[in-house]
């Protein structure tokens, strides 16, 4: 009997990974947030599968499935054992709506599956830019002065935008730079600000966030790991060298998703003319933001640096893993090839599952 108890405890402490299931969404419709390339998502998911198959070396099985709706997702998950399956979460939209992607993670949690990346609450807080900034501020993370506008007629509670201190306006609850446009999003007057808020309200049906624009160098910083073991990877800078106006040096929707705009910016890694002190200051701010949102496994954090200060703009849990994207550029500079990076994310997620089971067992024993 004692042996059985020990075996059971060992299994509880060290769950056996039998299968990694890569789930990604086949985007549907043309609702806001569902406009990113289905081909790109599919291509990345299948590259992840290829990498895992090489890394697995017979230790675990690798599967891949596409889903469109929450019902699809639950039907797929019902075919697998939650005790031995890890979901590699690539679902970026549910029912074609990007802002609903936390519903997929809620399903994993409800059905007892371990999964890669951020929890429901972390995803929701990161997507709600005002909630994220409140958490940043509460944890001592510098972020630009800002205000949420529920309607275009809300009273202005922060300094009005001026040519000396412009503001940038974004949809409160969208990602992938949706609703951000060069020549329109950065404004220098209150009238232009209210006009843009009106446009976003009409176009996306959500509030806007107005924040002071930081005219400085823009870095995106990859983070890998959990809790105190999380670390930043080498900085990546967005270089807008071909753009004359500082007010247009932003990553708008077209810059990310329109191939015709690809020549207006480039990723630079390793970065140039950044000393160790600056790198350390940016890394500290990024890790504080990562922990403030309680993000798991991996993320990208966007930072503007001006006058010796690192301003965290936003955090991006479950960032794009496209092999030529910013996250993989940083990983490659750190000496992690694509396969090693994907396997490390799997290990981090499965280690979390083991830690959760250990905590659960401890609670039962107490």
C-alpha positions as CSV (number, residue, x, y, z in Angstrom):
1,X,0.0,0.0,0.0
2,X,2.9,2.3,0.9
3,X,4.4,1.7,-2.6
4,X,1.1,2.6,-4.3
5,X,0.8,5.8,-2.3
6,X,4.4,6.7,-3.3
7,X,3.7,6.0,-6.9
8,X,0.6,8.0,-6.9
9,X,2.4,11.0,-5.2
10,X,5.2,10.7,-7.7
11,X,2.7,10.9,-10.6
12,X,1.0,13.9,-9.0
13,X,4.4,15.7,-8.6
14,X,5.8,14.7,-12.1
15,X,3.0,14.4,-14.6
16,X,3.9,12.5,-17.8
17,X,3.7,14.6,-20.9
18,X,2.1,12.3,-23.6
19,X,1.1,14.8,-26.2
20,X,1.5,18.4,-27.3
21,X,-1.5,19.6,-29.2
22,X,-1.0,22.7,-31.3
23,X,-4.3,24.6,-31.6
24,X,-4.8,27.5,-33.9
25,X,-7.8,29.3,-35.3
26,X,-9.1,29.4,-38.8
27,X,-10.3,33.0,-38.9
28,X,-13.8,33.7,-40.1
29,X,-15.7,36.8,-41.1
30,X,-14.5,40.4,-41.4
31,X,-15.2,41.7,-37.9
32,X,-12.7,44.0,-36.3
33,X,-9.7,42.0,-35.0
34,X,-10.2,39.2,-37.5
35,X,-8.1,40.7,-40.2
36,X,-4.7,39.2,-39.6
37,X,-3.4,36.7,-42.2
38,X,-4.9,33.2,-41.8
39,X,-2.0,32.0,-43.9
40,X,0.5,33.4,-41.5
41,X,-1.1,31.9,-38.4
42,X,-1.4,28.5,-40.2
43,X,2.2,28.7,-41.4
44,X,3.5,29.5,-38.0
45,X,1.5,26.8,-36.3
46,X,2.7,24.2,-38.7
47,X,6.3,25.4,-38.3
48,X,5.8,24.9,-34.5
49,X,4.5,21.3,-35.2
50,X,7.6,20.6,-37.3
51,X,9.9,21.9,-34.6
52,X,8.2,19.9,-31.9
53,X,8.4,16.7,-33.9
54,X,12.1,17.2,-34.2
55,X,12.5,18.0,-30.6
56,X,10.2,15.3,-29.3
57,X,12.5,12.4,-30.4
58,X,9.8,9.9,-29.4
59,X,9.3,11.4,-25.9
60,X,5.8,12.7,-26.7
61,X,3.3,12.8,-29.6
62,X,2.6,16.0,-31.5
63,X,-0.8,16.9,-33.0
64,X,-2.3,20.0,-34.6
65,X,-6.0,21.0,-35.0
66,X,-7.7,24.1,-36.3
67,X,-10.8,25.6,-34.6
68,X,-13.3,28.3,-35.6
69,X,-15.7,28.5,-32.8
70,X,-15.8,27.8,-29.1
71,X,-17.9,24.8,-29.8
72,X,-15.2,23.5,-32.2
73,X,-12.6,24.0,-29.5
74,X,-14.5,22.0,-26.9
75,X,-15.3,19.2,-29.4
76,X,-11.6,18.9,-30.2
77,X,-10.5,19.0,-26.5
78,X,-13.0,16.3,-25.6
79,X,-10.9,13.9,-27.7
80,X,-7.8,14.3,-25.5
81,X,-6.8,13.5,-21.9
82,X,-6.2,16.7,-19.9
83,X,-3.9,14.9,-17.5
84,X,-1.3,14.1,-20.1
85,X,-1.9,16.7,-22.9
86,X,-0.4,20.2,-23.2
87,X,-2.1,22.7,-25.5
88,X,0.2,24.9,-27.4
89,X,-2.1,27.8,-27.6
90,X,-2.1,29.6,-31.0
91,X,-5.8,30.6,-30.9
92,X,-5.9,34.3,-31.6
93,X,-9.7,34.7,-32.2
94,X,-12.9,33.0,-31.3
95,X,-15.8,33.1,-33.8
96,X,-13.6,35.5,-35.9
97,X,-13.3,38.1,-33.1
98,X,-9.8,38.7,-31.8
99,X,-10.9,40.4,-28.5
100,X,-12.6,37.1,-27.6
101,X,-9.5,34.9,-27.7
102,X,-9.4,34.7,-23.8
103,X,-12.5,32.5,-24.2
104,X,-10.2,29.7,-25.6
105,X,-8.0,29.8,-22.5
106,X,-11.1,29.8,-20.3
107,X,-12.1,26.6,-22.0
108,X,-8.6,25.0,-21.4
109,X,-8.9,26.0,-17.7
110,X,-12.4,24.8,-17.3
111,X,-11.6,21.4,-18.8
112,X,-8.4,21.0,-16.9
113,X,-5.8,21.3,-19.7
114,X,-2.3,22.7,-19.2
115,X,-1.5,25.3,-21.9
116,X,1.3,27.5,-23.0
117,X,1.2,31.2,-22.4
118,X,-1.0,33.7,-20.4
119,X,-4.0,33.0,-18.2
120,X,-7.5,34.4,-18.9
121,X,-7.0,37.2,-16.4
122,X,-3.6,38.1,-17.8
123,X,-4.9,38.2,-21.4
124,X,-7.9,40.3,-20.4
125,X,-5.8,42.8,-18.4
126,X,-3.3,43.1,-21.2
127,X,-6.0,43.7,-23.8
128,X,-7.7,46.4,-21.6
129,X,-4.9,49.0,-22.0
130,X,-6.2,51.1,-19.0
131,X,-6.3,48.0,-16.7
132,X,-2.8,47.2,-17.7
133,X,-1.6,50.7,-17.0
134,X,-3.2,50.7,-13.6
135,X,-1.3,47.5,-12.8
136,X,1.9,49.0,-14.2
137,X,1.5,52.1,-12.0
138,X,0.7,50.0,-8.9
139,X,3.9,48.2,-9.4
140,X,6.1,51.2,-10.0
141,X,6.3,50.9,-13.8
142,X,6.5,54.1,-15.7
143,X,3.8,54.5,-18.4
144,X,2.6,57.6,-20.3
145,X,-0.1,59.8,-18.8
146,X,-3.4,58.7,-20.2
147,X,-7.2,58.9,-20.1
148,X,-10.0,56.6,-21.2
149,X,-12.8,58.2,-23.3
150,X,-16.0,56.3,-23.2
151,X,-17.5,58.8,-25.6
152,X,-16.0,61.7,-27.6
153,X,-17.7,64.2,-25.4
154,X,-16.1,63.1,-22.1
155,X,-14.4,65.8,-20.1
156,X,-10.7,66.1,-20.8
157,X,-8.8,65.3,-17.5
158,X,-5.3,65.3,-18.8
159,X,-3.4,68.2,-20.6
160,X,-4.8,68.8,-24.1
161,X,-2.5,67.6,-26.9
162,X,-0.3,70.3,-28.4
163,X,2.5,70.4,-31.0
164,X,5.0,70.3,-28.1
165,X,3.2,67.3,-26.4
166,X,1.1,65.4,-28.8
167,X,-1.2,62.4,-27.8
168,X,-1.8,59.1,-29.5
169,X,-5.3,57.6,-29.6
170,X,-5.9,53.8,-29.7
171,X,-8.9,51.6,-29.3
172,X,-9.0,50.5,-25.6
173,X,-9.6,46.8,-26.2
174,X,-8.0,45.9,-29.5
175,X,-4.5,44.5,-30.4
176,X,-2.4,43.9,-33.4
177,X,-2.3,47.7,-33.9
178,X,-5.9,47.6,-35.1
179,X,-7.2,51.2,-35.2
180,X,-3.8,52.8,-35.2
181,X,-2.9,54.7,-38.4
182,X,0.1,56.9,-39.3
183,X,-1.0,60.5,-40.0
184,X,-4.2,60.1,-37.9
185,X,-3.5,58.5,-34.5
186,X,-1.0,61.0,-33.2
187,X,-2.8,64.4,-32.7
188,X,-1.7,67.9,-31.7
189,X,-5.0,69.5,-30.7
190,X,-8.1,68.7,-28.6
191,X,-10.3,69.0,-31.7
192,X,-8.2,66.5,-33.6
193,X,-8.2,64.2,-30.6
194,X,-12.0,64.2,-30.3
195,X,-12.4,63.7,-34.0
196,X,-10.2,60.6,-33.7
197,X,-12.1,59.3,-30.7
198,X,-15.3,59.7,-32.6
199,X,-13.9,57.7,-35.5
200,X,-12.7,54.8,-33.3
201,X,-16.0,54.7,-31.5
202,X,-17.9,54.5,-34.8
203,X,-15.5,52.0,-36.3
204,X,-14.9,49.6,-33.4
205,X,-17.7,50.2,-31.0
206,X,-15.3,50.5,-28.0
207,X,-13.9,53.2,-25.8
208,X,-10.6,54.9,-26.7
209,X,-7.5,55.5,-24.7
210,X,-5.7,58.8,-25.2
211,X,-2.1,58.9,-23.9
212,X,0.8,61.3,-24.2
213,X,3.0,60.4,-27.1
214,X,6.6,59.6,-26.2
215,X,8.8,60.8,-29.0
216,X,11.7,58.5,-28.4
217,X,13.3,55.3,-29.5
218,X,10.9,52.4,-29.6
219,X,12.0,48.9,-28.4
220,X,10.2,45.7,-28.2
221,X,11.6,43.3,-25.6
222,X,11.0,39.6,-25.5
223,X,10.6,37.9,-22.1
224,X,11.0,34.2,-21.5
225,X,10.3,32.4,-18.2
226,X,8.2,32.5,-15.1
227,X,8.3,34.3,-11.8
228,X,11.7,35.2,-10.6
229,X,13.4,33.1,-13.3
230,X,11.9,35.2,-16.1
231,X,14.5,37.0,-18.2
232,X,14.6,39.5,-21.0
233,X,16.2,38.5,-24.4
234,X,18.3,41.0,-26.4
235,X,16.5,44.3,-27.2
236,X,14.9,44.7,-30.6
237,X,14.4,48.2,-32.0
238,X,11.8,49.4,-34.5
239,X,13.8,51.6,-36.9
240,X,11.6,54.1,-38.8
241,X,14.5,55.6,-40.7
242,X,12.6,56.3,-43.9
243,X,9.8,58.2,-42.0
244,X,10.6,61.9,-41.7
245,X,8.0,63.0,-39.2
246,X,8.5,61.8,-35.6
247,X,4.7,61.7,-35.2
248,X,4.5,59.0,-37.9
249,X,7.2,56.8,-36.4
250,X,4.7,54.3,-35.0
251,X,3.8,50.7,-35.7
252,X,0.4,51.1,-37.2
253,X,-1.8,48.4,-38.7
254,X,-0.5,48.8,-42.2
255,X,3.1,48.7,-41.0
256,X,2.4,45.3,-39.4
257,X,0.1,43.7,-41.9
258,X,0.4,45.5,-45.3
259,X,3.4,44.3,-47.3
260,X,3.4,47.6,-49.2
261,X,4.4,49.3,-46.0
262,X,7.1,46.9,-45.1
263,X,9.9,49.2,-46.4
264,X,8.9,52.0,-43.9
265,X,10.5,50.3,-41.0
266,X,12.9,47.5,-40.0
267,X,13.8,45.4,-37.0
268,X,17.3,46.1,-35.6
269,X,18.9,43.5,-33.4
270,X,21.4,43.8,-31.9
271,X,20.6,47.4,-31.2
272,X,23.0,50.2,-31.8
273,X,24.3,52.9,-29.5
274,X,22.6,51.5,-26.4
275,X,24.8,51.3,-23.3
276,X,24.6,48.7,-20.6
277,X,23.0,51.1,-18.2
278,X,20.2,51.9,-20.6
279,X,19.7,48.2,-21.4
280,X,19.5,47.4,-17.7
281,X,16.9,50.1,-17.1
282,X,14.7,48.9,-20.0
283,X,15.0,45.3,-18.8
284,X,14.0,46.2,-15.3
285,X,10.9,48.1,-16.5
286,X,10.0,45.2,-18.8
287,X,10.3,42.5,-16.2
288,X,8.3,44.6,-13.7
289,X,5.5,45.0,-16.3
290,X,5.6,41.3,-17.1
291,X,5.2,40.4,-13.4
292,X,2.6,43.1,-12.8
293,X,0.3,41.4,-15.3
294,X,1.3,37.9,-14.0
295,X,2.2,36.7,-17.5
296,X,3.3,33.1,-18.0
297,X,6.0,31.6,-20.2
298,X,6.6,34.3,-22.8
299,X,5.6,37.8,-23.9
300,X,6.8,40.9,-25.7
301,X,6.8,44.3,-24.0
302,X,6.8,47.6,-26.0
303,X,8.9,50.4,-24.6
304,X,9.7,54.0,-25.6
305,X,12.9,55.4,-24.2
306,X,13.4,59.2,-23.8
307,X,15.5,61.4,-21.6
308,X,16.9,58.4,-19.7
309,X,13.5,57.0,-18.9
310,X,11.9,53.8,-20.1
311,X,8.1,54.2,-20.6
312,X,6.2,50.9,-20.9
313,X,3.6,51.3,-23.6
314,X,1.9,47.9,-23.4
315,X,2.6,44.2,-22.9
316,X,1.8,41.5,-25.4
317,X,1.2,38.0,-23.9
318,X,1.4,35.1,-26.4
319,X,3.2,37.2,-29.0
320,X,3.5,36.3,-32.6
321,X,6.1,33.5,-33.0
322,X,6.5,34.0,-36.8
323,X,10.1,32.9,-37.4
324,X,11.2,36.3,-38.8
325,X,9.2,38.3,-36.3
326,X,10.5,40.4,-33.4
327,X,10.3,37.7,-30.7
328,X,12.3,35.1,-32.7
329,X,14.7,37.8,-33.8
330,X,15.5,38.4,-30.1
331,X,15.6,34.6,-29.4
332,X,18.0,34.0,-32.2
333,X,20.3,36.8,-31.0
334,X,20.2,35.1,-27.6
335,X,21.4,31.8,-29.2
336,X,18.0,30.1,-29.2
337,X,17.0,28.6,-32.6
338,X,13.3,28.2,-33.4
339,X,13.1,24.6,-32.3
340,X,14.9,25.3,-29.0
341,X,12.6,28.3,-28.3
342,X,9.4,26.3,-28.9
343,X,10.6,23.4,-26.7
344,X,11.5,25.9,-23.9
345,X,8.0,27.3,-24.0
346,X,6.6,23.8,-23.7
347,X,8.9,23.0,-20.8
348,X,7.9,26.2,-19.0
349,X,4.2,25.4,-19.4
350,X,4.5,21.8,-18.3
351,X,6.6,22.8,-15.3
352,X,3.8,25.1,-14.3
353,X,1.4,22.1,-14.5
354,X,3.7,20.1,-12.2
355,X,3.9,23.0,-9.7
356,X,0.1,23.4,-9.7
357,X,-0.4,19.7,-9.0
358,X,2.2,19.8,-6.2
359,X,0.4,22.8,-4.6
360,X,-3.0,21.0,-5.0
361,X,-1.6,17.9,-3.3
362,X,-0.1,20.0,-0.5
363,X,-3.5,21.6,0.1
364,X,-5.2,18.2,0.3
365,X,-2.6,16.9,2.8
366,X,-3.0,20.0,5.0
